[in-house]
Amino acid sequence: MPSPEEIVAAAVANLGIPYELIEIDPAFADTAAFCEKYGYPAEQSCNTIVVASKKEPKKFVACVVLAHTRLDVNKRVTKLMGVPKASFASAEEMMALTGMQVGGVTPFSLPPGMPLYVDDRVMAAEWIILGGGGRSMKIKTSPEVFRKLGAEVVSGLAG
């Protein structure tokens, strides 16, 4: 059975957009630690965050924001989801939904039908760093990848 990183690498390759796979020490998978250790700017590194509605039946969405910004869960994301309250999905929920661990979550292997929202500032970057599906890999690519993935670009998704 392929690893989450192998599944993600294949998914990225199939999109037809130039990319680079970056192998990393899993101890430095969290974005701030990755940027510091490997010298990448937070302004071009992205966090993919899975958000869950509070009430049953639970709804889930994935949001991508630049690492130096904060996702606006209480106003922007709840409005997009059409729910009164939401919060970050737990590590267990993320693993069950995506097969990915915190520090490796990426938009490239989300469950079919899961909405993907991207902060408009991500699209202005020349290139970006995204999770690689596991804690041992990151992906450097163009923000154009989100157009291929059918993401919705949202102004003010992060503050």
N, C-alpha and C positions, 0 to 999 in steps of 0.2 A: 504494500500500500504506500502511495507517495506521501511525503511529508507535506505539511501546510506550505512550506517554502517552495517545494517543487510544484505544487498546484498553482501557486501564485506566479512563479516564474513562467510557467506555461501560459497562463491567462494573459500576462503582460505581453509575452511574445506574440500572441495571437491578435493583439490590438493593432499592430503595425506602426507603432510610434517608437522612435528611438528611446532607449532606456539603458541604464547601467545597474547591474546587481552589485551591491556592496556587502561583502561578508564582514560581520562584526562579532565582537565578543558579546555573548548574550547578557553579561553583567552590565553592559552599557546600552541596552535596548531602549530604555526610557529616553524620551526626546532630549531633555536637558543634558543628561549624562552623555548621550551620543554626540550631541553638538560640541560639548566641551572636549571630549576625548578625541574625536575625529576631525575637529576644526570646521564643521559646517555651521553656517549662520542660522539662528532660530527663525529669521525672517524668511527663510526658504525651506524650512523643515515643517512638515505638517503632522498634526495629530488627527487620527481618525477615531471618532468617539461615537459609540453606540448609546443611544438614549432610549429609555423605556417609559411608557406611560405608567402612572401610578395605579390606575384602576384596571380591573379585569373587564373584558379580555385585553391582555397587554398588547400594545402596539410598539413596534421598534422601528427606529430610523438610524441611519448612519450620517454623521456630519464630519466634514473635513475643514479644519481651520489651521491657520499658521500658528506655530508654536509660541510665538510671543503675544498671542491674543487669547481671549477667553470666550468660549462658546456661551451664547446667551440662551440658556435652557429655559429660564422662567418666562421670557416674553416671546422671542422669535421662534424657538423650537416648538414650544407648546402650541403656538398659533399654527405653525406649519402642520403639526400632527393633528390639530383639531381636538385637543384634550385640555382639561383644566390644569393638570399637574403632571410633571415628568421629572426624571432624574437620570443620572448616568446608569446604564445597565451594570449589574454586578459582574464580577469576573466570571462567576459561574454561568450567568445568563449569556455573556459574550461567548464563552467557550461552547456552550450548548448550541447557540445560534450559528456561530461562524467557524467553530473548530480552531479559533485563534486565541492566543494568550495576550494579556495586557502587554503592551510594548511591541507587539507584532501585528496588531489589527490593521488591515489595509482594505481599501475599497475594491480590490481586485478579486476577492472571493467571498463576497457577501451573498447571503441566501437570495434566490430569485424573488423578485418582487419587493425587496426591502428598499424603501426610498433612500436616495443618496443626495444630500444637500452639501453644497460647497460654498464657503464664504467667498464673495467676489474678489477679495484681496488676494486670494490664492491664484486666481486667474491672471493677475498682473505680474506674477513672478516669471523670470526668464526660465527657470527650472525649479523643481521642487524635490524634496525627499519625502518618501512615504514608507510606511511599514511594509515588511516583506512576508507577512503571514506567520512568522515566528520570531523569536527573539535573536536569531543569528543572522538576519539579513535586512537590509534596507534597499529601497529602489529609488534611483535618481532618474527623473523623467520630466517631460514637459507638462504643464497644466492642461494642455490640449487633451490629455488622456481622459479628462472628465467629460468632454464632449462625446468621446467614443463610448464611455460608460453610461451615457444618458443621464448624467447628474443634473440636478437643478441648481443653477448658480443663484445665490441669495445675497442681496445687499444687506449688510449689517447683521449677518449670522453670528459674528463674533464682535466683541468690543475691545 
